[in-house]
Amino acid sequence: MSQYSNKGRLNFAWLFRMAWHDSRRSRSRLLLFISSIILGIAALVAIYSLRYTVQGDIDKQAKELLGADLVIEANIPAGDALQPLLDSIGDQKATEQSFASMVYFLRTGGTRLVQIRAVEGNYPFYGSIRTNPVNAAKTYQAAQQALVDKTLMLQYQAKLGDSIKIGELTFTIAGEIDKVPGKTGFSAAVAPGIFIPLRYLAATGLSQRGSRINYSYYFKYDNPVDINALVEKIEPRIEDAGFDIDTVEAAKNNTGNSFEDFTSFMNLVSFIALLLGCIGVASAIHIYIREKLNSIAVLRCLGATGKQAFLIYLIQVSLLGLLGSIAGAIAGTAIQFLLPAVLEDFLPVDITMQISWKAIAQGIFVGLLISVLFSLLPLSSIRNIAPLNTLRITETKNRFLRDPLQWLVYLLILAFVLGFSWLQMNNWMQAVVFTIGVLAAFGILAGMAWLIMWVTRKYFPESWSYLWRQGFANLFRPHNQTVILVVAIGLGTTFICLLFFVQHLLTNKVALSSSENQPNMVIFDIQPEQKEPIAAITRKFNLPVIQEVPIVTMRIEEINGITATMARQDSTLDLPRWAFEGEVRSTYRDSLTDTETLLEGKLQTVAPSDTDVRISMEDGYAKRLHVGIGDTIVFNVQGALVSTVVGSLRKVDWNRVQTNFRVIFPKGVLESAPKFHVLITRVPSKESSASFQRAVVSAYPTVSMIDLGLILSVVDDILSKIAFVIRFIGGFSIATGLVVLIASILISKYQRIQETVLLRTLGASRRQVLTITALEYFFLGALAAITGILLALAGGWALAVFSFKTVFAPPVLPTLLIFLSISALTVMIGLFNSRSILNAPPKTADII
């Protein structure tokens, strides 16, 4: 007994031997507790590995993201003042003009709004446009040919060699675009691209005054150049001309930051799964320690201190936590090789998957840390187990307010959650909000579980049959699993349900615009001479002309006497830099529409000749510009300066499919300015929409059309892909909850054997015991699912009302299917893992 004699020293060799010997009879059950953290660690390691791999690929492919060393772009052409500067930089140059326009597939008769990219030069200088055939991107500029996105080719059953009409000109399809540098699958779905030679653009008739075209100038240096020094030198002149400048480093940072935000979100989702596993760890160790009370009491009788007994079981937990973390890291490394296929539409680079030892090390460290940290809660009670427990069971619960170690453990857990959140978000405020949110979700779910137990005990259904009463009573029996399962499975259910609700909200928001009383077709880029003929075609198809609106493009030249140069040079001026960038699309009329509400001031209907022009601004836009009633703004209307005064502020409902504007002029100011018109109508079906588009584009190929039905299908497809990714990661929460369920059942196996034997001894048949068990797990699964669904309903309602500004109407069928699936799965797992318990023979001696 020398190991006990000197209590001031710790014999770690002896502690390890005791931990090993004590675990011999319990190893199969102890291994179960590590299963609670394997899935969480697997998710973390998979996301960590993907993050490091993608970041490395972004660094390697940075130049391919931009396609050049330097890009200068704006939505105005380079004037005489800027052109000499553009001619003086770069060894190789390429030019691109891009804009939205209609394409007409001559063989199949299909029409579609696309992104036209008219290119001159060897763009991209880095990377390549991947096409079929392979050399099409190198040869299409030599003739009147086009490269067409593969999604368009598939949608309109186009083939290589087919002809497409863009504006007034016909092109031959020379290649099918598989991928463009810097573009993702989502961008191709929203705005599929078509490349044509720039020299044919003028002949299409699409490059007209007032057309919205983006001009990009690409530059490559054959020899190394200090790009940052060059940018610093030329940036003032570039910005004064209204252009933006982009570099490889900026493109790399922007792409990296976007992906960092995405992986941070995924890390937090997988972290919640890991926290569920932590609850499973604490629950499993709690049950395990209760079964070890006699063994610990014997150790205390033999002279072991509470500290030594505590360390014996802490060593067991640490070693098993290490094994679980290693297993989770291996699983996560395998999972990461599946993620590129899942996430390919999100990523603008090609992924070269490889094993990330850094991610594995981080996963093992986090797994070991949480295993020990969350095990300390039940392990701390070992210090207070008295030798008297060898004779009779005494109360061993710690008084929370009297035990400093419990205070410390809870503070460490809170610090861990907050610290981990901060590492993902790199923002303390966001980390605090996330931590509070997690604590609130866990608290609500745990509170609901305790409320359920109190209600079932308080209002126990005495009139039910014996089997139902027994199964119901198991919800609040000693060592029940109600709290742990409602929290674990309920939180996973909340994720899945909330995802369905958000997807339903977004699709319904778009679908609402295509309801019977809403317009669903917008025709724009209508030149003044085309206005009446296109309206006549619309009426010929028995379609209503709901709205015809003139649109004039302009830029802000001055705000209260402050120019863009002054705002850029003096950071103390209260003006956002973007105020002078980009175009403002405005209109003129003498009344408000049904989507507008006057908030302040008075709408000027006609501009008088002897006073200032009083414009009406959208309230949100005015706030972002930091202007109000009485402030002066000078607009550059395609070369002509127009001085105005803010005369009124409006609230605009942007959710309606209607031409809404940030700035409205009175009549008598812009009538002679270059403009185009927009016509809004409603088509009753896909067939009539296709026929109408074909007729309009055939007669007037320079106009563009937006079909809301097509937008709805694209949005639905994008949301489905996002939903799959989130479900893929969020599914770890459900899986972890089910693992916690399995572990809890098996760890409490011996206690359940005693209960089953008692029931069998009292005359219960195996079928009756099976029914009681099934009912218990049905109640547990149903209550966990209902609690999770209620929490998701609350979250969905809050998002609908406060974020999406719409009515919340949750999808009934998916919600019901989730409830039935979770309940049935819980029952099946419960029965499967209880089959050995159900077969226990009725031996009275076993319960004496």
C-alpha positions in Angstrom: 0.0 0.0 0.0 3.0 2.3 -0.4 1.2 4.0 -3.3 -1.2 5.6 -0.7 1.3 6.3 2.1 2.7 9.6 0.8 -0.3 11.6 -0.2 1.7 14.7 -1.0 3.2 12.9 -4.1 1.5 11.3 -7.1 2.8 8.0 -8.5 1.7 8.4 -12.1 2.9 4.9 -13.1 0.6 3.4 -10.5 -2.3 5.7 -11.6 -1.9 4.5 -15.1 -1.9 0.9 -14.0 -5.0 1.4 -11.9 -6.7 3.1 -14.8 -5.8 0.2 -17.1 -6.9 -2.5 -14.6 -10.1 -0.7 -13.7 -11.1 -0.3 -17.3 -10.8 -4.1 -18.2 -14.4 -4.9 -17.4 -15.8 -1.7 -18.8 -13.8 -1.1 -22.0 -16.6 -2.0 -24.4 -18.9 0.5 -22.7 -16.2 3.1 -22.3 -15.5 3.0 -26.0 -19.1 4.0 -26.6 -18.6 7.4 -25.1 -15.9 8.4 -27.6 -18.4 7.7 -30.5 -20.2 10.9 -29.3 -17.3 13.1 -30.5 -16.1 11.2 -33.6 -18.6 12.7 -35.9 -18.0 16.3 -34.7 -14.3 15.9 -35.0 -14.8 14.3 -38.5 -16.8 17.3 -39.6 -14.2 19.8 -38.2 -11.2 18.0 -39.8 -13.0 17.7 -43.1 -13.8 21.5 -43.2 -10.3 22.4 -41.9 -8.7 20.2 -44.6 -10.9 21.7 -47.3 -10.1 25.3 -46.1 -6.3 24.7 -46.1 -6.4 23.0 -49.5 -8.6 25.6 -51.2 -6.5 28.4 -49.7 -3.4 26.8 -51.1 -5.1 26.3 -54.5 -6.2 30.0 -54.5 -2.6 31.1 -53.9 -1.4 28.8 -56.7 -4.1 29.8 -59.1 -4.4 33.5 -58.1 -3.4 34.8 -61.6 -5.9 32.5 -63.2 -8.7 34.0 -61.1 -8.0 37.4 -62.7 -6.7 36.1 -66.0 -4.1 38.9 -66.1 -1.6 40.9 -64.1 -3.9 43.9 -64.0 -7.5 44.8 -64.9 -9.0 48.2 -65.3 -12.8 48.4 -65.7 -15.8 50.7 -65.6 -19.3 50.9 -67.1 -18.1 53.8 -69.4 -15.6 53.6 -72.2 -12.1 55.0 -71.8 -12.1 58.6 -73.0 -9.4 60.5 -74.8 -7.9 61.5 -71.4 -7.5 58.0 -70.2 -6.6 56.1 -73.4 -2.9 57.2 -73.5 -2.4 55.8 -70.0 -4.0 52.5 -71.0 -1.8 52.4 -74.1 1.4 52.9 -72.0 1.0 50.0 -69.5 1.4 46.3 -70.1 3.3 44.2 -72.6 0.2 42.3 -73.8 -3.3 43.7 -73.8 -6.9 42.5 -74.2 -10.2 44.3 -74.2 -13.6 43.1 -73.2 -17.1 44.6 -73.4 -19.7 42.7 -71.4 -23.5 43.2 -71.1 -26.8 41.4 -70.8 -28.7 40.7 -74.0 -30.9 38.1 -75.6 -29.7 35.2 -77.6 -31.8 33.4 -80.2 -31.1 29.8 -81.1 -32.2 29.6 -84.7 -32.5 25.8 -85.0 -34.6 25.2 -81.9 -36.3 28.7 -81.6 -35.2 29.2 -78.0 -34.5 32.6 -76.5 -32.6 33.4 -73.3 -31.2 36.4 -71.5 -27.4 35.9 -71.3 -24.2 37.6 -70.5 -22.4 38.6 -73.8 -18.6 38.9 -73.5 -17.1 40.5 -76.5 -13.3 40.0 -76.4 -10.4 41.2 -78.4 -6.9 39.8 -77.6 -5.5 36.7 -76.0 -7.7 36.8 -72.9 -7.1 35.1 -70.5 -3.4 35.5 -70.2 -3.3 33.0 -67.3 -5.3 29.9 -67.2 -7.7 29.1 -70.1 -11.3 29.0 -71.0 -12.0 25.3 -71.0 -14.0 24.3 -74.0 -15.2 21.4 -76.2 -13.4 21.1 -78.5 -10.3 22.0 -76.6 -8.9 24.6 -79.1 -12.1 26.5 -79.6 -11.2 29.3 -77.2 -8.0 29.9 -79.3 -9.7 30.0 -82.7 -13.2 31.5 -82.3 -11.9 35.1 -82.7 -10.7 34.3 -86.2 -14.2 34.2 -87.6 -17.8 35.1 -86.9 -18.1 32.5 -84.2 -19.2 32.2 -80.5 -18.4 30.1 -77.5 -21.6 29.1 -75.6 -22.0 28.0 -72.0 -22.6 24.3 -71.6 -25.8 24.9 -69.6 -27.3 26.8 -72.4 -26.3 24.2 -74.9 -28.0 21.5 -72.9 -31.1 23.6 -72.1 -31.8 24.6 -75.7 -30.5 21.3 -77.3 -27.9 23.2 -79.3 -25.0 21.5 -81.1 -21.6 22.6 -82.3 -22.1 24.3 -85.7 -25.6 25.6 -84.9 -26.3 29.3 -85.5 -27.3 31.8 -82.8 -28.5 35.4 -83.3 -27.2 38.1 -81.1 -28.7 41.4 -81.9 -28.7 41.9 -85.6 -25.9 39.4 -86.3 -25.7 35.6 -86.6 -22.8 33.6 -85.1 -21.8 30.0 -85.5 -21.3 28.0 -82.3 -17.6 27.1 -82.3 -17.3 25.6 -78.8 -19.0 24.7 -75.6 -17.7 26.4 -72.5 -17.0 24.1 -69.6 -15.4 26.7 -67.2 -14.2 30.3 -67.3 -11.4 31.4 -64.9 -12.7 33.0 -61.8 -16.3 32.0 -62.4 -18.3 29.5 -60.3 -21.2 27.2 -61.2 -23.6 29.6 -59.6 -22.6 32.5 -61.7 -23.0 30.4 -64.8 -26.5 29.4 -63.7 -27.6 33.0 -63.0 -26.0 34.6 -66.1 -24.6 32.0 -68.6 -22.0 33.5 -70.8 -21.4 33.7 -74.5 -18.1 34.9 -75.9 -17.9 36.6 -79.3 -15.1 38.6 -81.1 -15.2 42.3 -80.1 -14.8 43.4 -83.7 -18.3 42.2 -84.5 -20.0 44.0 -81.6 -20.9 47.2 -83.5 -22.6 45.2 -86.2 -24.9 43.5 -83.7 -26.5 46.9 -82.9 -26.3 46.3 -79.2 -23.6 48.9 -78.5 -25.9 52.0 -78.5 -25.9 55.2 -76.5 -27.6 54.4 -73.2 -26.8 50.7 -73.3 -25.4 49.3 -70.0 -22.0 47.9 -71.0 -19.1 47.1 -68.7 -15.6 47.9 -70.2 -12.7 45.8 -69.0 -9.0 46.2 -70.0 -6.6 43.3 -69.3 -2.8 43.7 -69.1 0.1 41.3 -68.8 3.7 41.9 -68.3 6.3 39.6 -69.9 8.9 40.5 -67.3 8.4 40.8 -63.5 7.0 44.2 -62.5 6.2 45.7 -59.1 2.4 45.8 -59.6 1.7 47.4 -56.3 4.1 50.3 -57.1 2.5 50.7 -60.5 -1.0 50.7 -59.1 0.0 53.3 -56.5 1.3 55.5 -59.3 -1.6 55.3 -61.7 -4.6 54.8 -59.3 -5.4 58.5 -58.9 -5.8 59.0 -62.6 -7.8 55.8 -63.0 -10.2 56.7 -60.2 -10.6 60.3 -61.4 -11.8 58.9 -64.7 -14.4 56.7 -62.9 -12.6 53.4 -63.4 -11.7 50.7 -60.9 -8.4 48.8 -60.8 -7.9 45.2 -59.8 -4.8 43.2 -59.2 -3.9 39.5 -58.7 -3.4 40.1 -55.0 -6.8 41.8 -54.6 -8.5 39.0 -56.5 -6.8 36.4 -54.4 -7.8 38.2 -51.2 -11.4 38.7 -52.3 -11.8 35.0 -53.3 -10.0 33.8 -50.1 -12.2 36.0 -47.9 -15.4 34.8 -49.5 -14.4 31.2 -49.1 -13.2 31.9 -45.6 -16.6 33.2 -44.7 -18.2 30.1 -46.1 -15.9 27.7 -44.3 -16.3 29.6 -41.1 -20.0 29.1 -41.3 -19.5 25.4 -42.0 -17.1 25.2 -39.1 -19.6 26.7 -36.8 -22.3 24.2 -37.9 -20.0 21.3 -37.4 -18.9 22.8 -34.1 -22.5 22.6 -32.9 -22.5 18.9 -33.8 -19.3 18.6 -31.7 -21.0 20.4 -28.8 -23.8 17.8 -29.0 -21.2 15.1 -28.8 -19.8 16.9 -25.7 -23.2 16.5 -24.1 -23.1 12.9 -24.9 -19.6 12.6 -23.3 -20.8 14.3 -20.1 -23.9 12.1 -20.0 -22.0 8.8 -20.7 -19.3 9.6 -18.0 -22.0 10.6 -15.5 -23.7 7.2 -15.9 -20.3 5.4 -15.9 -19.2 7.1 -12.7 -22.5 6.2 -10.9 -21.9 2.5 -11.7 -18.3 2.9 -10.3 -19.4 4.3 -6.9 -18.5 1.0 -5.1 -15.2 0.6 -6.8 -14.2 4.2 -5.9 -15.4 3.7 -2.3 -13.2 0.6 -2.0 -10.2 2.6 -3.3 -10.9 5.3 -0.6 -11.1 2.5 2.0 -7.7 1.3 0.9 -6.2 4.7 1.5 -6.5 6.4 -1.9 -7.2 10.1 -1.8 -10.1 11.7 -3.6 -7.5 13.4 -5.9 -6.0 10.0 -6.8 -9.4 8.4 -7.5 -10.2 11.5 -9.7 -7.0 11.2 -11.7 -7.5 7.5 -12.3 -10.7 8.1 -14.1 -9.5 11.3 -15.8 -6.6 9.2 -17.3 -9.2 6.7 -18.6 -11.2 9.5 -20.2 -8.2 11.2 -21.7 -6.9 8.1 -23.4 -10.3 7.2 -24.8 -10.8 10.8 -25.9 -7.5 10.6 -27.7 -8.6 7.4 -29.5 -11.9 9.0 -30.4 -10.2 12.1 -31.8 -7.8 10.1 -33.9 -10.7 8.0 -35.2 -12.7 11.3 -36.0 -9.6 12.8 -37.7 -9.3 9.7 -39.9 -13.0 9.8 -40.8 -12.8 13.6 -41.5 -9.8 13.1 -43.8 -11.8 10.6 -45.8 -14.9 12.9 -45.9 -12.9 15.8 -47.2 -12.3 14.0 -50.5 -16.1 14.0 -51.0 -16.5 17.7 -50.3 -15.2 19.1 -53.6 -17.9 17.2 -55.5 -20.5 18.7 -53.1 -19.0 22.2 -53.2 -17.8 22.5 -56.8 -20.5 25.1 -57.7 -19.2 27.3 -54.8 -15.5 27.2 -55.8 -13.9 29.3 -58.6 -10.7 27.2 -58.5 -9.8 23.6 -59.3 -9.3 21.7 -56.1 -6.2 19.4 -55.7 -7.2 17.3 -52.6 -4.5 16.1 -50.3 -4.1 15.0 -46.7 -3.7 18.0 -44.4 -1.7 17.1 -41.4 -2.3 20.5 -39.9 -6.1 19.9 -39.9 -5.6 16.4 -38.4 -3.5 17.8 -35.6 -6.0 20.5 -34.9 -8.8 18.0 -34.9 -7.1 15.7 -32.5 -6.2 18.5 -30.2 -9.8 19.9 -30.1 -11.2 16.4 -29.6 -8.9 15.6 -26.7 -9.6 19.0 -25.1 -13.4 18.7 -25.2 -13.2 15.1 -24.0 -11.4 16.2 -20.9 -13.2 19.5 -20.4 -16.8 18.1 -20.6 -15.8 15.0 -18.6 -14.7 17.1 -15.7 -18.3 17.9 -14.8 -19.2 14.4 -13.8 -15.6 13.4 -12.8 -15.5 16.2 -10.2 -18.0 14.4 -8.1 -15.4 11.6 -7.5 -13.5 13.8 -5.0 -16.5 13.7 -2.7 -17.2 10.0 -2.7 -16.7 8.7 0.9 -15.5 5.3 2.0 -18.9 4.9 3.6 -20.3 4.1 0.1 -19.0 0.5 0.5 -21.7 0.0 3.1 -24.5 2.2 1.8 -25.1 4.7 -1.0 -24.9 8.3 0.1 -25.6 11.4 -1.7 -22.6 12.3 -3.8 -23.9 15.3 -5.8 -21.8 18.4 -5.6 -23.4 21.5 -4.4 -22.7 23.8 -7.3 -22.4 27.0 -5.2 -20.0 25.3 -2.7 -17.6 23.6 -5.2 -15.1 26.0 -6.8 -14.0 23.3 -9.3 -17.5 23.1 -10.7 -17.4 26.9 -11.1 -14.0 26.7 -12.9 -15.2 23.9 -15.2 -18.3 25.9 -16.3 -16.1 29.0 -16.9 -13.6 26.9 -18.9 -16.4 25.5 -21.1 -17.8 29.0 -21.7 -14.3 30.3 -22.5 -13.8 27.3 -24.9 -17.0 28.0 -26.8 -16.3 31.7 -27.0 -12.7 31.2 -28.0 -13.4 28.7 -30.7 -16.1 30.9 -32.1 -13.7 33.8 -32.2 -11.1 31.7 -34.0 -13.7 31.0 -36.8 -15.1 34.5 -37.1 -12.2 36.7 -36.1 -14.7 39.1 -34.6 -15.4 39.2 -30.8 -18.9 40.7 -31.1 -20.0 38.0 -33.6 -18.3 35.3 -31.4 -20.2 36.6 -28.3 -23.5 36.7 -30.3 -22.9 33.1 -31.6 -22.0 31.9 -28.1 -25.1 33.4 -26.6 -27.2 31.9 -29.4 -25.7 28.4 -28.8 -26.3 28.7 -25.0 -29.9 30.0 -25.7 -30.6 27.1 -28.0 -29.2 24.5 -25.6 -31.0 26.2 -22.7 -34.4 26.3 -24.5 -34.1 22.7 -25.5 -33.0 21.6 -22.0 -35.8 23.7 -20.5 -38.3 22.1 -22.8 -37.1 18.7 -21.7 -37.4 19.5 -18.0 -40.8 21.0 -18.7 -41.9 17.9 -20.4 -40.7 15.8 -17.5 -42.6 18.0 -15.0 -45.8 18.0 -17.0 -45.8 14.2 -17.5 -45.2 13.7 -13.7 -47.8 16.4 -12.7 -50.5 15.3 -15.1 -49.8 11.6 -15.5 -52.5 9.9 -17.6 -53.8 7.4 -15.0 -56.6 6.3 -17.3 -54.3 4.9 -19.9 -53.5 1.2 -20.2 -50.6 -0.2 -18.2 -48.2 -0.5 -21.1 -48.8 3.1 -22.2 -48.5 4.3 -18.6 -45.2 2.4 -18.1 -43.7 3.7 -21.3 -44.8 7.3 -20.5 -43.5 7.0 -17.0 -40.0 6.2 -18.3 -39.7 9.8 -19.4 -39.1 10.9 -15.8 -37.8 7.7 -14.2 -34.3 7.8 -12.5 -31.4 8.0 -15.0 -33.9 8.8 -17.8 -32.5 10.1 -21.1 -35.1 12.7 -21.8 -32.9 15.8 -21.4 -29.9 14.5 -23.4 -32.0 13.2 -26.3 -34.3 16.2 -26.5 -31.2 18.5 -26.7 -29.2 16.4 -29.0 -31.8 15.2 -31.5 -33.9 18.4 -31.1 -31.1 20.7 -32.1 -30.3 18.6 -35.2 -34.0 18.6 -36.1 -34.0 22.4 -35.7 -31.2 22.8 -38.3 -32.9 20.6 -40.9 -36.3 22.2 -40.4 -35.0 25.8 -40.4 -33.2 25.0 -43.6 -36.4 23.9 -45.3 -38.2 26.9 -43.9 -35.6 29.4 -45.3 -35.6 27.7 -48.7 -39.4 27.8 -48.7 -39.4 31.5 -47.8 -37.0 32.5 -50.5 -38.7 30.5 -53.3 -42.1 31.7 -52.2 -40.9 35.3 -52.2 -40.0 34.9 -55.9 -43.1 32.7 -56.6 -45.3 35.4 -55.1 -44.2 37.7 -57.9 -45.4 35.2 -60.5 -48.9 34.8 -58.9 -52.0 35.5 -61.0 -52.2 39.2 -60.2 -48.5 40.0 -60.7 -46.5 40.8 -63.8 -43.8 38.2 -64.8 -42.2 39.5 -67.9 -39.9 42.5 -68.3 -38.8 43.9 -71.7 -36.0 46.4 -71.5 -33.4 48.2 -73.7 -36.4 49.3 -75.9 -35.3 52.3 -78.0 -37.8 55.2 -78.4 -38.6 54.2 -82.0 -39.3 50.6 -80.9 -41.7 51.5 -78.1 -45.0 51.5 -80.0 -44.3 48.5 -82.2 -43.3 46.3 -79.2 -46.4 47.4 -77.4 -48.4 46.4 -80.4 -46.8 42.9 -80.5 -47.7 42.6 -76.8 -51.3 43.4 -77.4 -51.4 41.1 -80.5 -50.6 38.2 -78.1 -53.5 39.3 -75.9 -51.0 40.3 -73.1 -51.6 43.4 -71.0 -49.2 46.4 -71.2 -49.0 46.8 -67.4 -46.3 49.5 -67.4 -44.2 51.5 -69.9 -41.4 53.5 -68.3 -38.6 55.6 -69.8 -35.1 55.1 -68.2 -32.2 57.6 -68.3 -28.8 56.6 -67.1 -26.6 59.1 -65.3 -23.8 59.5 -62.7 -23.5 61.7 -59.6 -21.1 64.5 -60.3 -21.4 66.6 -57.0 -23.2 66.3 -53.7 -23.6 69.6 -51.8 -20.6 71.0 -53.9 -18.3 68.0 -53.1 -16.9 66.2 -56.0 -15.5 62.6 -56.2 -11.9 64.0 -56.1 -12.6 66.1 -53.0 -14.2 63.1 -51.2 -11.3 60.9 -52.0 -8.7 63.3 -50.8 -10.5 64.3 -47.6 -11.6 61.3 -45.5 -13.4 63.6 -43.0 -16.1 64.5 -45.5 -19.3 62.6 -44.7 -19.8 61.0 -48.1 -19.4 57.3 -49.1 -16.8 56.8 -51.8 -19.2 54.6 -53.9 -21.6 57.5 -54.2 -19.7 58.8 -57.3 -19.1 55.3 -58.8 -21.5 53.4 -61.1 -24.6 54.6 -62.9 -27.9 55.7 -61.5 -30.9 54.7 -63.6 -33.7 57.2 -63.2 -37.1 58.1 -64.7 -39.4 61.0 -64.9 -43.1 61.2 -64.1 -45.7 63.2 -62.3 -47.1 60.7 -59.8 -46.2 57.8 -57.5 -47.0 54.1 -58.2 -48.7 51.7 -56.0 -45.3 50.4 -54.7 -44.3 53.9 -53.4 -45.3 55.9 -50.3 -44.3 59.5 -49.8 -42.5 59.9 -46.5 -41.3 63.5 -46.5 -41.5 66.6 -48.7 -43.6 67.1 -51.8 -43.4 65.5 -55.2 -42.7 68.0 -57.9 -44.8 66.9 -60.9 -43.4 69.4 -63.6 -40.1 71.3 -63.3 -40.6 75.1 -63.5 -38.2 77.0 -65.6 -37.3 79.6 -63.0 -36.5 77.3 -59.9 -34.3 74.3 -59.1 -35.3 70.9 -60.3 -36.7 69.0 -57.2 -36.1 65.3 -57.4 -37.7 62.5 -55.3 -35.2 60.0 -53.7 -35.8 56.5 -52.2 -35.4 56.9 -48.5 -32.8 54.1 -48.0 -30.7 55.4 -50.9 -30.8 58.9 -49.4 -29.7 57.6 -46.0 -26.7 55.7 -47.6 -25.7 58.9 -49.4 -26.2 61.0 -46.2 -28.5 63.5 -47.9 -31.9 64.8 -47.0 -34.5 67.4 -48.0 -32.9 70.5 -49.4 -29.5 69.0 -50.2 -28.2 69.6 -53.7 -27.0 67.0 -56.2 -25.5 67.6 -59.6 -26.0 64.7 -62.1 -24.0 64.0 -65.2 -26.7 62.9 -67.7 -24.4 61.4 -70.4 -22.4 64.6 -70.7 -24.9 67.2 -69.7 -24.8 68.5 -66.1 -28.2 68.8 -64.3 -28.4 70.6 -60.9 -31.1 69.3 -58.6 -32.4 69.6 -55.0 -33.8 66.8 -53.0 -37.5 67.7 -52.7 -39.1 64.5 -51.3 -38.3 61.1 -49.9 -40.2 57.9 -50.8 -40.5 54.4 -49.4 -40.3 51.8 -52.1 -41.5 48.1 -52.0 -38.6 46.5 -53.9 -40.2 43.0 -53.7 -42.7 43.7 -56.5 -41.9 42.9 -60.1 -42.1 46.5 -61.2 -39.8 49.3 -62.3 -38.8 51.0 -59.1 -36.2 53.8 -59.0 -33.9 55.3 -56.5 -34.3 58.8 -58.1 -37.4 60.2 -59.9 -37.3 63.5 -61.9 -40.3 65.7 -62.6 -41.5 66.0 -66.1 -39.9 68.7 -68.3 -36.2 67.8 -67.6 -35.1 64.5 -69.1 -37.4 64.1 -72.1 -34.7 65.0 -74.6 -31.9 62.9 -72.9 -30.8 59.6 -74.5 -32.9 56.9 -73.0 -34.5 53.5 -73.4 -37.9 52.2 -72.3 -39.1 49.2 -70.2 -42.3 47.4 -70.8 -43.9 45.1 -68.2 -46.5 42.5 -69.0 -47.8 39.1 -67.8 -47.7 35.9 -69.7 -50.0 33.1 -68.6 -47.9 30.0 -69.4 -44.4 28.8 -70.4 -45.6 28.1 -73.9 -47.0 31.6 -74.5 -43.9 33.1 -72.9 -41.6 31.2 -75.4 -43.8 32.2 -78.3 -43.9 35.9 -77.2 -40.2 36.1 -76.6 -39.5 34.5 -80.0 -41.7 37.0 -81.8 -40.2 40.0 -80.0 -36.6 39.0 -80.4 -37.1 38.0 -84.0 -38.5 41.4 -84.8 -36.3 43.5 -82.5 -33.1 41.5 -81.6 -31.5 44.3 -79.7 -34.1 44.3 -76.9 -33.7 42.1 -73.8 -36.3 40.2 -71.8 -36.5 38.8 -68.3 -38.8 35.8 -67.7 -39.6 35.6 -64.0 -40.5 31.9 -64.4 -37.0 31.2 -65.6 -35.6 33.2 -62.7 -37.7 31.2 -60.3 -36.3 27.9 -61.6 -32.7 29.2 -61.4 -33.3 30.5 -57.8 -34.8 27.2 -56.9 -31.9 25.3 -58.3 -29.3 27.5 -56.5 -31.2 27.2 -53.2 -31.4 23.4 -53.6 -27.6 23.2 -54.0 -27.0 25.5 -51.0 -29.5 23.4 -49.0 -27.7 20.2 -49.9 -24.4 21.6 -48.7 -25.9 22.8 -45.4 -27.8 19.5 -44.9 -24.6 17.6 -45.6 -22.8 19.4 -42.8 -25.9 19.9 -40.6 -26.7 16.3 -40.9 -23.7 15.6 -38.6 -25.9 17.1 -35.8 -28.7 14.6 -36.4 -26.1 11.8 -36.7 -24.4 12.9 -33.5 -27.7 13.0 -31.7 -28.5 9.4 -32.8 -25.0 8.3 -31.8 -25.6 9.9 -28.4 -28.9 7.9 -28.3 -27.1 4.6 -29.0 -24.3 5.3 -26.5 -26.8 6.3 -23.8 -28.8 3.1 -24.3 -25.8 0.8 -24.2 -24.1 2.5 -21.3 -27.2 2.2 -19.2 -27.7 -1.4 -20.3 -27.2 -2.9 -16.8 -29.7 -0.7 -15.2 -32.2 -1.6 -17.9 -31.5 -5.3 -17.4 -32.5 -5.0 -13.8 -35.7 -3.1 -14.7 -36.6 -5.7 -17.4 -35.9 -8.6 -15.1 -38.2 -7.0 -12.5 -41.0 -6.6 -15.1 -40.5 -10.2 -16.3 -40.5 -11.5 -12.7 -43.7 -9.7 -12.1 -45.3 -11.5 -15.0 -44.7 -9.2 -18.0 -44.2 -11.1 -21.3 -41.4 -10.3 -23.7 -44.0 -8.6 -26.1 -45.2 -6.4 -23.3 -41.6 -5.3 -22.4 -41.0 -4.7 -26.1 -44.1 -2.5 -26.3 -43.0 -0.5 -23.2 -39.6 0.1 -24.7 -40.9 1.1 -28.1 -43.4 3.5 -26.5 -40.6 5.1 -24.4 -38.4 5.7 -27.4 -41.4 6.9 -29.5 -42.2 9.5 -26.8 -38.5 10.5 -26.6 -38.1 10.8 -30.4 -41.5 12.5 -30.9 -40.8 15.0 -28.1 -37.3 15.7 -29.4 -38.6 16.2 -32.9 -41.5 18.4 -31.8 -39.2 20.6 -29.7 -36.7 21.0 -32.5 -39.6 21.8 -34.9 -41.0 24.4 -32.6 -37.6 26.1 -32.2 -37.3 26.1 -36.0 -40.8 27.5 -36.4 -39.8 30.4 -34.1 -36.6 31.0 -36.0 -38.4 30.8 -39.4 -41.1 33.2 -38.2 -38.4 35.7 -37.0 -36.6 35.5 -40.3 -39.8 35.9 -42.3 -41.0 38.9 -40.4 -37.8 40.8 -39.7 -35.4 39.8 -42.5 -37.6 38.8 -45.5 -40.5 41.1 -44.7 -43.0 38.5 -45.7 -45.7 36.2 -44.3 -44.4 33.0 -42.7 -46.2 29.9 -44.0 -44.1 26.8 -43.2 -44.3 23.8 -45.5 -46.5 21.3 -43.8 -45.5 18.1 -45.6 -41.7 18.3 -45.2 -42.2 19.3 -41.6 -44.5 16.3 -41.0 -42.0 14.0 -42.8 -39.2 15.2 -40.6 -41.2 14.6 -37.5 -42.2 11.0 -38.5 -38.7 10.2 -39.7 -37.0 11.3 -36.5 -39.6 9.5 -34.3 -39.4 6.3 -36.3 -35.6 6.3 -36.4 -35.4 6.8 -32.6 -37.7 3.9 -32.0 -35.8 1.6 -34.4 -32.4 2.4 -32.9 -33.8 2.1 -29.4 -35.3 -1.3 -30.1 -32.3 -2.6 -32.0 -29.8 -1.7 -29.2 -32.2 -3.0 -26.5 -32.6 -6.4 -28.0 -30.2 -8.1 -25.6 -32.0 -6.4 -22.7 -35.4 -7.6 -23.9 -34.1 -11.2 -23.9 -33.1 -11.1 -20.2 -34.6 -14.0 -18.3 -36.8 -13.4 -15.2 -34.3 -14.3 -12.5 -35.4 -12.9 -9.2 -31.9 -13.3 -7.8 -30.5 -10.7 -10.2 -32.4 -7.9 -8.6 -32.0 -8.7 -4.9 
